[in-house]
Amino acid sequence: MRVSTALHRLLSPVITAALLVAPAASAQSATAPASTPQKLTLPGTPFGVVTSPDGRFAFASLSGPTQGIAVVERRVDGPHLLRVVPTAGGAFGLAVSRDGRTLLAAVQPQGVAFIDAHKAESSDADPVLGYVSLGDDAGAIEVHFSKDERLVFSSEENVEKIAVIDVEKALKSDFGASSVVGEVPVEQLPVGLAVSPNGRYLYVTSEEADAGTPGYDPTVCNIPAGSGTRPGAQGTITVIDIRRAGVDPATSIVSRAYAGCVPVRIVLSPGGEVAWVSQRAANALGAFSTARLLSDPEHALISATPVGVSPVGVQVFAGGLLVAVANSNRFADDPGTVSIVDATRALLGRKSAVLATLNVGVFPREWALSPLGDKLYLTEFRSSTLDVFDTAGLIHDILLGKITP
């Protein structure tokens, strides 16, 4: 299936712009399809990935045999592993400040690590500034700055809470316990975090609702468990008032909506009107109206687009026209895939919304988009690999029909 003429017209300026900022040379074979990613082997199992604001570096979190932050330099001939910054435990979700000075990492069991990103990019021996402890059993999995970067949020997967950290207090107290403002109670297995463009709201995905949540149905989903499945409830999106969370986290919840079977990651469209959510047990990409999440949560779902097996990572790119989905296939040892979704068609509920499917390594997990939008970074958890896609080449092959659903 080729893309529509309308989308072709919309994407053409995007691919032109991406080509203008792309490096002049590439280590990739001249005979390889333009959509083939460059691959960098990492010494551990990579989970999260973020880029520096200037686009020169990418940071990938590592657990497994090597625990820390892989610092990857973007060079003309491809990505280069510069160093690994050791952390006191396995590193998972990442976030970086707008000025590029501070890198955050969810580290288990320590909590949230504060890292001097500029020192990490150099040969400094120890860029780790300190850890804000969330308790050994918290299971910190993702981190996110508030828009004004006064607060840090961490999803505590094991205890059904979102920790709220005061950045100034953390720095002044040598990362003491007093920097934790408090915790927002959410549902089971909270993971995904997203902040609205206006900075007012935090959106949280939890994999399963609690039994006391109104409308709870413990049998509506078939959730992978071991070699089979088990019945379970839908997960949720919780909307949190950020200003209130900085004062009294326990009373900061604005609304809650059911979000399909095992919602795990959430990203917003460029204007914040749509929340894109990977629904892992439904093999789907859900689209939710952020306005309705506030005003009419029961009808916030716009559409659910079938993608690959066990989708996890989600990344909006090409100015919001396209959505990349990492289909983890995490309950098998087989390689995963990537789905490239036409955002407009998905919002309309069209069956033809998936424009292309690409084969990747084992357990593709998290995405990052370079600041100029010309590169997509993808971690392959079980393949211990960082993939780097050229977005211009990816769009080029989609437009020419070289990669198909």
C-alpha positions in Angstrom: 0.0 0.0 0.0 1.4 3.4 -1.0 0.7 6.5 1.1 -2.1 8.8 0.0 -1.3 11.8 -2.3 -2.3 14.2 0.5 0.2 12.6 3.0 2.8 12.6 0.2 2.4 16.3 -0.2 2.6 16.9 3.6 5.7 14.7 4.0 7.7 16.0 1.1 8.8 19.2 2.9 9.6 17.1 6.0 11.9 14.8 4.1 13.6 17.8 2.4 14.2 19.5 5.7 15.6 16.2 7.2 18.0 15.8 4.2 19.3 19.3 4.7 20.4 18.6 8.3 21.6 15.0 7.7 25.3 14.3 7.9 27.1 14.4 4.6 28.4 10.9 4.8 27.2 7.6 6.3 28.8 4.3 7.3 25.7 2.5 6.0 26.2 0.5 2.8 25.2 2.4 -0.3 23.2 -0.6 -1.4 21.2 -0.8 1.8 17.6 0.6 1.8 17.5 4.1 3.1 15.3 2.9 5.9 17.9 0.4 7.2 19.1 1.6 10.6 22.7 1.9 11.7 23.3 -0.4 14.6 25.5 0.0 17.7 26.2 -2.9 20.0 26.1 -1.9 23.7 27.6 -3.7 26.7 24.4 -4.1 28.6 20.6 -4.4 28.0 19.4 -1.0 26.9 16.1 0.3 28.2 15.6 4.1 27.8 17.2 6.5 25.4 17.3 10.3 25.2 19.4 12.8 23.2 21.3 15.9 24.3 19.5 19.2 23.2 22.3 19.9 20.7 21.9 16.5 19.1 25.6 15.5 19.5 25.0 12.8 22.0 22.5 10.1 22.9 22.3 8.5 26.3 21.0 4.9 26.7 20.3 3.3 30.1 21.8 -0.1 30.8 21.0 -3.0 33.1 22.1 -6.6 33.1 25.8 -7.4 33.0 26.7 -3.7 32.7 24.8 -1.1 34.7 24.9 2.5 33.8 24.5 5.1 31.1 26.0 4.5 27.7 27.1 7.8 26.2 26.8 7.6 22.4 28.4 10.3 20.2 26.8 11.1 16.9 29.6 11.1 14.2 29.6 11.5 10.5 30.4 7.8 10.1 27.6 6.7 12.5 27.0 6.4 16.3 30.1 5.8 18.5 30.1 4.5 22.1 32.1 7.1 23.9 31.9 5.7 27.5 29.6 4.0 30.0 28.9 6.0 33.2 28.4 3.4 36.0 25.3 3.6 38.2 24.7 2.0 41.5 22.1 -0.3 40.0 20.3 -1.1 36.8 19.3 2.1 34.9 15.9 2.4 33.2 14.0 5.5 32.2 15.9 8.7 31.3 15.2 12.4 31.0 17.4 15.4 30.2 17.0 19.1 31.0 16.4 21.7 28.3 19.8 23.2 28.8 21.4 19.8 28.5 23.2 20.0 31.9 21.3 17.5 33.9 20.5 13.9 33.0 18.0 12.0 35.2 17.9 8.2 35.4 15.5 5.8 37.2 17.9 3.4 38.9 16.9 0.3 40.8 16.9 0.0 43.7 18.4 3.4 44.5 15.7 5.7 43.0 16.4 8.7 40.8 20.0 9.5 39.8 21.0 13.1 39.0 23.9 13.1 36.5 26.0 16.0 35.2 25.4 15.4 31.5 28.3 17.6 30.3 30.7 15.7 32.5 29.2 12.4 31.1 30.0 13.6 27.6 33.6 14.2 28.5 36.2 12.0 30.3 35.2 13.1 33.8 35.6 10.1 36.1 32.3 10.4 38.0 29.5 12.5 36.6 26.9 11.1 39.0 25.9 13.9 41.4 23.8 11.7 43.7 20.6 9.7 44.2 17.2 10.6 45.6 16.1 7.4 47.3 12.5 6.3 46.8 12.8 3.1 48.8 14.3 -0.3 47.8 11.0 -1.7 46.8 9.7 1.3 44.8 10.8 0.0 41.4 11.5 3.4 39.8 11.0 2.8 36.1 10.5 6.2 34.3 11.4 9.8 35.0 10.2 13.1 33.7 10.8 16.8 34.4 7.9 19.3 34.8 8.0 21.9 32.1 9.6 24.5 34.4 12.0 21.8 35.6 11.3 22.6 39.2 9.9 19.1 39.8 10.8 15.6 38.8 8.3 12.8 38.5 9.2 9.1 38.8 6.8 6.2 38.2 7.2 3.7 41.1 6.1 0.5 39.3 6.0 -1.7 42.3 4.1 0.5 44.8 1.4 2.1 42.5 2.7 5.6 43.1 4.3 8.6 41.3 7.1 10.2 43.3 7.4 14.0 43.2 10.8 15.4 43.8 11.7 19.1 44.3 14.8 19.7 42.2 16.1 22.7 44.1 15.8 20.8 47.4 17.5 17.8 45.9 20.5 19.8 44.9 20.7 21.8 48.2 20.2 18.8 50.5 22.7 16.5 48.8 19.8 14.6 47.5 18.3 13.9 50.9 14.9 12.5 51.7 13.5 16.1 52.3 13.6 16.6 48.5 10.7 14.1 48.0 7.6 16.3 48.2 5.3 13.2 48.3 3.6 10.6 46.2 0.6 10.5 43.9 -1.4 7.3 44.4 -2.3 5.6 41.0 -3.2 2.1 39.8 -1.2 -1.0 39.4 2.1 -1.0 37.6 2.4 2.7 36.7 5.0 3.2 33.9 4.4 5.9 31.2 4.7 9.6 31.9 4.0 12.6 29.7 3.6 16.4 30.5 1.2 18.6 28.6 2.8 21.3 26.4 1.4 24.1 28.7 3.0 22.4 31.7 -0.3 22.0 33.6 -0.9 18.3 33.5 1.0 15.0 34.0 -0.4 12.0 32.2 0.4 8.5 33.7 -0.3 5.1 32.3 -1.0 2.2 34.7 -1.1 -1.3 33.3 -4.1 -2.5 35.4 -6.8 -0.7 37.3 -7.3 -1.3 41.0 -10.4 -3.3 42.1 -11.9 -0.2 43.6 -11.8 1.9 40.4 -15.4 2.6 39.2 -16.3 0.4 36.2 -13.7 -2.2 37.2 -14.0 -5.5 35.2 -11.4 -8.1 36.1 -12.1 -10.2 33.0 -12.2 -7.8 30.1 -8.5 -8.3 29.0 -6.4 -11.4 28.2 -3.0 -10.5 29.7 0.1 -12.6 28.8 1.3 -14.6 31.8 4.0 -17.3 31.5 3.2 -19.5 28.4 -0.5 -18.4 28.3 -2.8 -15.6 29.3 -4.8 -14.6 32.4 -7.9 -12.5 32.7 -7.4 -9.0 33.9 -8.8 -5.5 34.0 -8.0 -2.6 31.6 -5.3 -0.2 32.6 -5.8 3.5 33.1 -4.6 7.0 32.3 -4.4 9.2 35.3 -4.3 13.0 34.8 -2.5 14.9 37.5 -2.5 18.7 38.2 1.2 19.5 38.3 0.9 22.7 40.3 -1.0 20.8 43.0 1.4 17.9 42.9 4.2 20.2 43.9 2.3 21.1 47.1 0.1 18.2 48.0 0.7 15.2 45.7 -1.9 13.0 47.4 -4.7 15.3 46.3 -3.5 16.2 42.8 -5.5 13.8 40.7 -7.8 15.5 38.2 -9.3 12.6 36.3 -8.9 8.9 35.4 -9.8 7.0 32.3 -9.7 3.4 31.2 -7.0 3.0 28.5 -7.2 -0.5 27.1 -5.4 -3.7 27.9 -2.0 -3.0 29.5 -1.3 0.6 28.5 2.4 1.1 28.9 3.8 4.2 27.2 2.2 7.6 26.5 3.4 10.4 24.2 1.5 13.6 23.1 1.0 15.1 19.7 3.0 18.3 19.1 0.1 20.5 20.2 -0.9 18.1 23.0 -4.4 17.4 21.7 -3.8 13.7 21.3 -2.3 11.2 23.7 -0.9 8.2 21.9 -0.7 5.1 24.1 0.7 1.7 23.4 -1.7 -1.0 24.5 0.6 -4.0 25.0 -2.0 -6.8 25.6 -4.2 -5.5 22.8 -1.5 -5.2 20.2 -2.8 -1.7 19.4 -1.9 2.0 19.5 -4.6 3.9 21.2 -5.4 7.6 20.5 -7.0 9.6 23.3 -8.4 13.1 23.3 -6.6 15.1 26.1 -9.5 17.5 26.3 -11.9 14.6 26.9 -9.6 13.1 29.4 -10.4 16.1 31.5 -14.0 16.7 30.6 -15.4 13.3 29.6 -13.0 10.5 30.5 -15.4 7.7 29.6 -15.4 8.9 26.0 -11.7 10.0 25.6 -10.7 7.2 23.3 -10.6 8.3 19.7 -9.4 5.1 18.0 -7.3 2.0 18.5 -5.0 1.0 15.6 -3.8 -2.6 15.3 0.0 -2.8 15.2 2.5 -5.6 16.0 2.9 -7.9 18.9 3.2 -6.4 22.4 3.8 -2.7 21.5 5.8 -0.7 24.0 7.7 2.4 22.8 5.9 5.1 20.9 7.4 8.2 19.2 5.7 10.9 17.2 7.8 12.4 14.4 7.6 14.2 11.0 5.8 17.1 12.7 3.2 14.8 14.2 2.2 13.2 10.9 3.7 9.8 11.7 4.0 7.6 14.8 6.7 5.0 15.3 5.7 2.0 17.5 8.2 -0.5 18.9 6.4 -3.9 18.8 8.4 -5.7 21.5 7.2 -9.3 21.1 8.5 -9.5 24.7 6.9 -12.7 25.6 8.8 -14.7 23.0 12.4 -14.9 22.0 11.7 -13.9 18.4 12.7 -10.5 17.0 10.3 -7.6 17.2 9.1 -5.2 14.6 8.5 -1.4 14.1 5.2 -0.1 12.9 5.0 3.3 11.2 1.5 4.8 11.6 -0.2 7.5 9.6 -1.5 9.7 12.5 -4.4 11.1 10.5 -5.6 7.8 9.3 -5.3 6.3 12.8 -7.4 9.2 14.3 -10.0 8.4 11.7 -10.0 4.8 12.6 -8.8 3.7 9.1 -7.6 0.1 8.7 -4.9 1.3 6.4 -3.2 3.5 9.1 -0.1 1.3 9.3 2.1 2.5 6.4 5.1 0.3 7.0 6.4 -2.6 9.1 10.2 -3.0 9.7 11.9 -6.0 11.2 14.3 -5.2 14.0 16.1 -7.1 16.8 14.9 -8.8 19.9 12.7 -6.8 22.3 12.7 -3.3 20.8 11.7 -1.0 23.7 12.2 2.8 23.7 12.4 5.6 21.3 14.1 9.0 21.1 13.9 11.7 18.4 16.9 13.9 17.7 16.3 17.7 18.3 16.2 18.4 14.5 14.0 15.4 13.9 16.4 13.8 11.5 17.2 10.7 13.6 15.1 8.1 15.5 16.9 6.2 18.2 15.5 2.8 19.3 16.8 0.5 22.0 16.7 -3.3 21.5 16.7 -4.7 25.0 17.5 -8.3 24.4 19.7 -7.7 21.4 21.8 -5.2 23.4 21.7 -2.8 20.4 20.9 0.8 19.7 19.3 1.4 16.3 19.6 4.8 14.6 17.1 5.4 11.8 17.5 8.3 9.3 14.0 9.8 9.2 14.5 11.2 5.7 15.5 7.8 4.4 12.6 6.1 6.3 10.1 8.6 4.8 11.7 8.2 1.4 11.2 4.5 1.4 7.6 4.8 2.7 6.8 7.3 -0.1 8.2 5.0 -2.8 6.5 2.0 -1.4 9.9 0.2 -0.6 8.6 -0.8 2.8 5.0 -1.9 3.3 2.7 -2.9 6.1 
